[in-house]
Amino acid sequence: MKALENAHKAEIKELINKWNHIIMPNFENEAQILELELKKKHQTELEGFHSELEKDGEKSKVHYTSDTLNLAKKAEILGM
């Protein structure tokens, strides 16, 4: 029973050592790489979105309603 218990403790120590020195550092490195890739992707998408907005803004023309045009005409006539 004592030998089995000692073997179990040794296995747990080995697992903890492997976890702390191999698995976690690799995980943290992978997480940093993925985070940088995601930031680059978001930046690229944001730049594309801004350029699309600029294109759409250049193409579009403001269309005023007839009420707005009438009010502007009245203001012009009244000297405002």
C-alpha distances in whole Angstrom, upper triangle without the diagonal:
4,5,5,6,9,10,11,12,14,15,17,18,20,21,23,24,26,27,29,30,31,31,33,35,36,36,39,41,41,42,45,46,46,48,51,51,52,54,56,56,57,60,61,62,63,66,67,67,69,71,72,73,75,77,77,79,81,82,82,85,86,87,89,90,93,93,92,94,97,96,96,99,100,99,101,104,104,103,100
4,5,5,6,9,10,11,12,14,15,16,18,20,21,22,24,26,27,28,30,30,31,34,35,35,37,40,40,41,44,45,46,47,50,51,51,53,55,56,57,59,61,61,63,65,66,67,69,71,71,72,75,76,77,78,81,82,82,85,85,87,89,90,93,93,91,94,97,96,96,99,100,99,100,104,103,102,99
4,5,5,6,9,10,10,12,14,15,16,18,20,21,22,24,26,27,28,28,30,32,33,34,36,38,39,40,42,44,44,46,48,49,50,52,54,54,56,58,59,60,61,64,65,65,68,70,70,71,74,75,76,77,80,81,81,84,85,87,88,89,93,93,91,94,97,95,95,99,100,98,100,103,103,102,99
4,5,5,6,9,10,10,12,14,15,16,18,20,21,22,24,26,26,26,28,31,31,32,34,36,37,38,40,42,42,43,46,47,47,50,52,52,53,56,57,57,59,61,62,63,65,67,68,69,71,72,73,75,77,78,78,81,82,84,85,86,90,90,88,91,94,92,93,96,97,96,97,101,100,100,96
4,5,5,6,9,10,11,12,14,15,17,18,20,21,23,24,25,25,27,29,30,31,33,35,36,36,39,40,41,42,45,46,46,48,50,51,52,54,56,56,58,60,61,62,64,66,66,67,70,71,72,73,76,77,77,80,80,82,84,85,88,88,87,89,92,91,91,94,95,94,96,99,98,98,94
4,5,5,6,9,10,10,12,14,15,16,18,20,21,22,24,24,26,28,29,30,32,34,35,35,38,39,40,41,44,45,46,48,50,50,51,54,55,56,57,60,61,61,63,65,66,67,70,71,72,73,76,77,77,80,81,83,84,85,89,89,87,90,92,91,91,95,96,94,96,99,99,98,94
4,5,5,6,9,10,10,12,14,15,16,18,20,21,22,22,24,26,27,28,30,32,33,34,36,38,38,40,42,43,44,46,48,48,50,52,53,54,56,58,59,60,62,64,64,66,68,69,70,71,74,75,75,78,79,81,83,84,88,87,86,88,91,90,90,93,95,93,95,98,98,97,93
4,5,5,6,9,10,11,12,14,15,16,18,20,21,20,22,25,26,26,28,30,31,32,34,36,36,37,40,41,41,44,46,46,47,50,51,52,53,56,56,57,59,61,62,63,65,67,67,69,71,72,72,76,76,78,80,81,84,84,83,85,88,87,87,90,91,90,92,95,95,94,90
4,5,5,6,9,10,10,12,14,15,16,18,19,20,21,23,25,25,27,29,30,31,33,35,35,37,39,40,41,43,45,46,47,49,50,51,52,55,56,57,59,61,61,62,65,66,67,68,71,72,72,75,76,78,79,80,84,84,82,85,87,86,86,90,91,89,91,94,94,93,89
4,5,5,6,9,10,10,12,14,15,16,17,18,20,22,23,24,26,28,29,30,32,34,34,36,38,39,40,42,44,45,46,48,50,50,52,54,55,56,58,60,61,62,64,66,66,68,70,71,72,75,76,78,79,81,85,84,83,85,88,87,86,90,91,89,91,95,94,93,90
4,5,5,6,9,10,10,12,14,15,16,16,18,20,21,22,24,26,26,28,30,31,32,34,36,37,38,40,42,42,44,46,47,48,49,52,53,54,56,58,58,60,62,63,64,65,68,69,69,73,73,75,77,78,82,82,80,83,86,84,84,88,89,87,89,92,92,91,88
4,5,5,6,8,10,10,12,14,15,15,16,19,20,20,22,24,25,26,28,30,30,32,34,35,36,38,40,41,42,44,46,46,47,50,51,52,54,56,56,57,60,61,62,63,66,67,67,70,71,73,74,76,79,79,77,80,83,82,81,85,86,85,86,90,89,88,85
4,5,5,6,9,10,11,12,14,14,15,18,19,20,21,23,25,26,28,29,30,31,34,35,36,38,40,41,42,44,45,46,47,50,51,52,54,56,57,58,60,61,62,64,66,67,68,71,71,73,75,76,80,80,78,81,84,82,82,85,87,85,86,90,89,88,85
4,6,5,6,8,10,11,11,12,14,16,17,18,20,22,23,24,26,28,29,30,32,33,34,36,38,39,40,42,44,45,46,48,50,51,53,54,55,57,59,60,61,63,65,66,67,70,70,73,74,76,80,80,78,80,83,82,81,85,86,85,86,90,89,88,85
4,5,5,6,9,10,10,10,12,14,15,16,18,20,20,22,24,25,26,28,30,31,32,34,36,36,38,40,41,42,43,46,47,48,50,52,52,54,56,57,58,60,62,63,63,67,67,69,71,73,76,76,74,77,80,79,78,82,83,82,83,87,86,85,82
4,5,5,6,9,10,10,10,13,15,15,16,19,20,20,23,25,25,26,29,30,31,32,35,36,37,39,40,41,42,45,46,47,49,51,52,53,55,56,57,58,61,62,63,66,66,68,70,71,75,75,73,76,78,77,77,80,82,80,81,85,84,83,80
4,5,5,6,8,9,10,12,14,15,16,18,19,21,22,24,25,26,28,30,31,33,34,36,37,39,40,41,43,45,46,47,49,51,52,53,55,57,58,59,61,62,63,66,67,69,71,73,76,76,74,77,80,78,78,81,83,81,82,86,85,84,81
4,6,5,5,7,9,10,11,12,14,16,17,18,20,22,23,24,26,28,29,31,32,33,35,37,38,39,41,43,44,45,47,49,50,51,53,54,55,57,59,60,61,64,65,67,69,71,75,75,73,75,78,77,76,80,81,80,81,84,84,83,80
4,6,6,5,6,9,10,10,12,14,15,16,18,20,21,22,24,25,26,28,30,31,32,34,36,37,38,40,41,42,44,46,47,48,50,52,53,54,56,58,58,61,62,64,66,68,71,71,69,72,75,74,73,77,78,76,78,81,81,80,76
4,6,6,6,7,10,11,11,13,15,16,17,19,21,22,24,25,26,28,30,31,32,34,36,37,38,40,41,42,44,46,47,48,50,52,53,54,56,58,58,61,62,64,66,68,71,71,69,72,75,73,73,76,78,76,77,81,80,79,76
4,6,7,7,9,11,11,13,15,16,17,19,21,22,23,25,26,28,29,31,32,34,35,37,38,40,41,42,44,46,47,48,50,52,53,54,56,58,59,62,63,65,67,69,72,72,70,73,76,74,74,77,79,77,78,81,81,80,77
4,6,6,6,9,10,11,12,14,16,17,18,20,22,23,24,26,28,29,30,32,33,35,36,38,39,41,42,44,45,47,48,50,51,53,55,56,57,60,61,63,65,67,71,71,69,71,74,73,72,76,78,76,77,81,80,79,76
4,6,5,6,9,10,11,12,14,15,16,18,20,21,22,24,26,27,28,30,32,33,34,36,37,38,40,42,43,45,47,48,49,50,53,54,54,58,59,61,63,65,68,68,66,69,72,71,70,74,75,73,75,78,78,77,74
4,5,5,6,9,10,10,12,14,15,16,18,20,21,22,24,25,26,28,30,31,32,34,36,37,38,40,42,43,45,46,47,49,51,52,53,56,57,59,61,62,66,66,64,67,70,68,68,71,73,71,72,76,76,74,71
4,5,5,6,9,10,11,12,14,15,17,18,20,21,23,24,26,27,29,30,31,33,35,36,37,39,41,42,44,45,46,48,50,51,52,55,56,59,61,62,66,66,64,66,69,68,67,71,72,70,72,75,75,74,70
4,5,5,6,9,10,11,12,14,16,17,18,20,21,23,24,26,27,29,30,32,33,34,36,38,39,41,42,44,45,46,48,50,51,54,55,57,59,61,65,65,63,65,69,67,67,70,72,70,71,75,75,73,70
4,5,5,6,9,10,10,12,14,15,16,18,20,21,22,24,26,27,28,30,31,32,34,36,37,38,40,42,43,44,47,48,48,52,53,55,57,59,62,63,61,63,66,65,64,68,69,68,69,72,72,71,68
4,5,5,6,9,10,10,12,14,15,16,18,20,21,22,24,26,27,29,30,31,33,35,36,37,39,41,42,43,45,47,47,50,51,54,56,57,61,61,59,61,64,63,62,66,67,66,67,70,70,69,66
4,5,5,6,9,10,11,12,14,15,17,18,20,21,23,24,26,27,29,30,32,33,35,36,38,39,41,42,44,45,46,50,51,53,55,57,61,61,59,61,64,63,62,66,67,66,67,70,70,69,66
4,5,5,6,8,10,11,12,14,15,16,18,20,21,22,24,26,27,28,30,32,33,34,36,37,39,40,42,43,44,48,49,51,54,55,59,60,57,59,63,62,61,64,66,64,65,69,69,68,65
4,5,5,6,9,10,10,12,14,15,16,18,20,21,22,24,26,27,28,30,31,33,34,36,37,38,41,42,43,46,47,49,51,53,57,57,55,57,60,59,58,62,63,62,63,66,66,65,62
4,5,5,6,9,10,11,12,14,15,16,18,20,21,23,24,26,27,29,30,31,33,35,36,37,39,41,42,45,46,48,50,52,56,56,54,56,59,58,57,61,62,60,61,65,65,64,60
4,5,5,6,9,10,11,12,14,15,17,18,20,21,23,24,26,27,29,30,32,33,35,36,38,39,40,44,45,48,50,52,56,56,54,56,59,58,57,60,62,61,61,65,65,64,61
4,5,5,6,9,10,10,12,14,15,16,18,20,21,22,24,26,27,28,30,31,33,34,36,37,38,42,43,45,47,49,53,54,52,53,57,56,55,58,60,59,59,63,63,62,59
4,5,5,6,9,10,10,12,14,15,16,18,20,21,22,24,26,27,29,30,31,33,35,36,37,40,41,44,46,48,51,52,49,51,55,53,53,56,58,56,57,61,61,59,56
4,5,5,6,9,10,11,12,14,15,17,18,20,21,23,24,26,27,29,30,31,33,35,36,39,40,43,45,47,51,51,49,51,54,53,52,55,57,55,56,60,60,59,56
4,5,5,6,9,10,11,12,14,15,17,18,20,21,23,24,26,27,29,30,32,33,34,38,39,42,44,46,50,51,48,50,53,53,52,55,57,55,56,60,60,59,56
4,5,5,6,9,10,10,12,14,15,16,18,20,21,22,24,26,27,28,30,31,32,36,37,39,41,43,47,48,46,47,51,50,49,52,54,53,54,57,57,56,53
4,5,5,6,9,10,10,12,14,15,16,18,20,21,23,24,26,27,29,30,31,34,35,38,40,42,46,46,44,46,49,48,47,50,52,51,51,55,55,54,51
4,5,5,6,9,10,11,12,14,15,17,18,20,21,23,24,26,27,29,30,33,35,38,40,42,46,47,44,46,49,48,47,50,52,51,51,55,55,54,51
4,5,5,6,9,10,11,12,14,15,16,18,20,21,22,24,26,27,28,32,33,36,38,40,44,45,43,44,48,47,46,49,51,50,50,54,55,53,50
4,5,5,6,9,10,10,12,14,15,16,18,20,21,22,24,26,26,30,31,33,36,38,41,42,40,42,45,44,43,46,48,47,48,51,52,50,47
4,5,5,6,9,10,11,12,14,15,17,18,20,21,23,24,26,29,30,33,35,37,41,42,39,41,44,43,42,45,47,46,46,50,50,49,46
4,5,5,6,9,10,11,12,14,15,17,18,20,21,23,24,28,29,32,35,37,41,42,39,41,44,44,42,45,48,46,46,50,51,49,47
4,5,5,6,9,10,10,12,14,15,16,18,20,21,22,26,27,30,32,34,38,39,37,38,42,41,40,43,45,44,45,48,49,48,45
4,5,5,6,9,10,11,12,14,15,16,18,20,21,24,25,28,30,33,36,37,34,36,39,39,37,41,43,41,42,45,46,45,42
4,5,5,6,9,10,11,12,14,15,17,19,20,23,25,28,30,33,36,37,35,36,39,39,37,40,43,41,41,45,46,44,42
4,5,5,6,9,10,11,12,14,15,17,18,22,23,26,29,32,35,36,34,35,39,38,37,40,42,41,41,45,46,45,42
4,5,5,6,9,10,10,12,14,15,16,20,21,24,26,29,32,33,31,32,36,35,34,37,40,38,39,42,43,42,39
4,5,5,6,9,10,10,12,14,15,18,19,23,25,28,31,32,30,31,34,34,32,35,38,36,36,40,41,40,37
4,5,5,6,9,10,11,12,14,17,19,23,25,28,32,33,30,31,35,35,33,36,38,37,37,40,42,40,38
4,5,5,6,8,10,11,12,16,18,20,23,26,29,31,29,29,33,33,32,34,37,36,36,39,41,40,37
4,5,5,6,9,10,10,13,15,18,20,23,27,28,25,26,30,30,28,31,34,33,33,36,37,36,34
4,5,5,6,9,10,13,15,18,21,24,27,28,26,26,30,30,28,31,33,32,32,35,37,35,33
4,5,5,6,9,12,15,18,21,24,27,29,26,27,30,31,29,31,34,33,33,36,38,36,34
4,5,5,6,10,12,15,18,21,24,26,23,24,28,28,26,29,32,31,31,34,36,35,33
4,6,5,8,10,13,16,19,22,24,21,22,25,25,23,26,29,28,28,31,33,31,29
4,6,8,11,14,17,20,23,25,22,22,26,26,24,26,29,28,28,31,33,32,30
4,7,10,13,16,19,22,24,22,22,25,26,24,26,29,29,28,32,34,33,31
4,7,9,13,16,18,21,18,18,22,23,21,23,27,26,26,29,31,30,28
4,6,10,13,15,18,15,15,19,20,18,20,23,23,22,25,27,27,25
4,6,10,13,14,12,12,16,16,15,17,20,20,20,23,24,24,22
4,7,9,12,10,10,13,15,14,15,18,19,19,22,23,24,22
4,7,8,6,7,10,11,10,12,15,15,16,18,20,21,19
4,5,5,6,9,10,11,12,14,15,17,19,20,21,20
4,5,5,6,9,10,10,12,14,15,16,18,20,19
4,5,5,6,9,10,11,12,14,15,16,18,17
4,5,5,6,9,10,11,12,14,15,16,15
4,5,5,6,9,10,10,12,14,15,14
4,5,5,6,9,10,11,12,14,14
4,5,5,6,9,10,10,12,11
4,5,5,6,9,10,10,9
4,5,5,6,9,10,10
4,5,5,6,9,9
4,5,5,6,5
4,5,5,6
4,5,8
4,6
4
